[in-house]
Structures are given as C-alpha cells and as structure tokens.
C-alpha cells in the first residue's frame, strides 16, 4: 500500500476540515458551571499546550515558625503550660480588620513595654482550619492569627520580645497567645 505524503494544499485542506468539525460539535449536557474544554488539537498543532500549575504557597502556622527570640528557661515553659502564670495585661483583637489589628498590636506592645508588663495575653481568635480555606489556599477566617507571627518578627519591638507561646485553655487556648517581654535592664 502506498503511503500518502502531505502536499502543498494539505495544510489549507486540514484547516478547512477542522473548521467543519468544530461547527458540528455540541456539548453532551448543560451544567451550571462553564464547560471545561477538552484537550482537542487542531491538525496544525502537533502537541497540546499545557501551562504548568504551581501549588500555592502554604503559610506556616505560628507553632512551626521560628520564635522571635526563644530565650525562656524550662521553668517558664512549665508554668505557662500548666496555666500557673497569670498574664499582666490582655490585648483582644476580635472585631478588628487586619490593618486595625496590626495598629492595635503595635500600640499595645508600646503601652506594655512602657508599663513594664512581663506577660501579655494576645487574644487573636483561632487559627484557620484546612476546610476554611479557599481554592488558592488562603484562609477565609483566622487572618489575624495567621499574620501575628510575621507582625511580631518585623515589629520594632522584636528585640523586646523574649518568646511567644500558645495560651493555656483557661486563658483562651488555641485562640490566644502569650507574648513574654524582656525585662528592662539598667
């Protein structure tokens, strides 16, 4: 059997044939969402064009982030874990927007340092759960809690923060943090 070789008119004939095929294609059924096109190639393209998708960058939870300055001894950690240490002051960020929460945190740290507070209880609300994230991996709730670690690291008060720990359940548990401030050295 003889093999057919493309002639000079084959590209034009192929494009005309492809045009006729695409005019006769109908969807199987209608859905509420827009139909996703299938990987159909016109005859003049040898491979389908694919755009690589990169996974969205997942934010690290506060526990996995590097502490600001982790200089607490074992006694401090034991007292915080058991709920023995009482906070000197509480700063509640519920009901704030990201911008107002950031300003409130900065102002609260200013006041706490001026007043010689050692343990500041920061009430942020619970961290976002996996099911509370949108398609891109961004949280629908818990944005303040997720941003606290970055705010503290980049704060002008970062040198005055000795450690950040999760709060005991009687002080708010997963919805709150202890910020332990360094003492003023003469």
Secondary structure, DSSP 8 states (H G I E B T S, - for coil): -------TTHHHHHHHHHHHHHHH---SS--SS---------TT-SS--------------TTTS--S-----HHHHHHHHHT-S--SEEEE-TT--HHHHHHHHHHHHHHHHHTT-SEEEEE------GGGB-TTS-BSS-HHHHHHHHHHHHSTTGGGEEEEEE--GGGTGGGEEEEEE-----
